[in-house]
Amino acid sequence: MAPNINGIGLGVADMATSLTFYRRLGLDLPAEADHEPHAEVELPGGIRLMFDTEALLASIDPNFAPGATKTGPSLAFLCADPAEVDAVHADLMAAGYRSYQEPWDAEWGQRYAVVHDPDGYTVDLFAWFKN
């Protein structure tokens, strides 16, 4: 199985302000999400639009600096399993692309890795751990 795009992530300075804007565009985001560090909504076709506060991004990425790291939205690709995260990451590195974060087991239950595309955009590779 090849990875499938599953989400688009946006770093936001203020969650409530950003979600208010996207609600005006018709996205169904619950009011309680205004006070969370992460929020997401499933778009038609099953792709998730995800919002993470800059504070959350800084807590999981020691190199994150508001405005400096953010070159655009990140694309999140769902892999079949944790081993595929490692294999896809290794394949991209062998092809000469740049890793931003080597694969790791994230506390939220996913195997995760981050690479940069040729233009510097962030591409996340992830798989849920099977229970």
Buried (B, 14 or more C-beta within 10 A) or exposed (E): EEBEBBBBBBBBEEBBEBBEEBBEEEBEBEEEBBEBBBBBBEEEEEBBBBBBBBEBBBEBBEEBEEEEBBEEBBBBBBBBBBEBBBBBBEEBBEEEBEBBBEBEEEEEEBBBBBBBBEEEEBBBBBBBEEE
